[in-house]
């Protein structure tokens, strides 16, 4: 579980740093900024904003994929790569690991996070369910981008049944 | 966007740092540089005071984590103030503790200056002060 006590996360050199919250704050503003310009737009405008967020996440994921995977992940099995996402990527970005990973062994994986940090501050339960997709788009892109750097083409979607738990569905694209 | 972040970040900062009441603009600027910047970005900018009435200060950043992976501004975007987010954050945070300030970049390494310098000018609100005293 992510510790929220004062200055618990240690930055380089063992200093007490609070930089983990910076990404959360920035992400909230990104979503707010994109929606501020067209609050009443129809599905078309909303999809555009979701695409922009997903695209941003994708580029960040691509870069993170390079930085995080020093070992030769390219030679590993697909499942190992997904485990890397659940453990290393999630730990680097959200300071926690994914809660569960399931697969049908045919290229579809479901990653479940029971207390997703970007949703935790919003609500608990069914309130704001409609707003949840906005806060998941970036992360879907993040997963897709990291997979891309690791040589895996994928489609990533997210779903929320009740905040703050959410599921990311990764479908590997065979080229 | 920085302003929006700043208005929220200040609560997080006050909760984590437990700083007491500040008695001067210079004290506030020192806390921003030595506690807040250190806590969130891991750097400690140096502080200088720019005028005798002690309400204009500069933060000199010799290292800026936000531009760690940036060599130069993209073509056609040479006037982009890349880290303006930081100015908004400072401004938003100060406003939430009832301090109005202008915060801008005075120098920017990305634009060819030798250092990166953020200027904070605390604005006096005489009307509000009078109102408080009458109470």
Interface residues (C-beta under 8 A of the other chain):
Chain A: X6 X7 X11 X12 X15 X16 X17 X18 X19 X21 X22 X25 X26 X28 X29 X30 X32 X33 X63
Chain B: X1 X2 X4 X5 X8 X9 X12 X13 X15 X16 X17 X18 X38 X39 X40 X41 X42 X69 X85
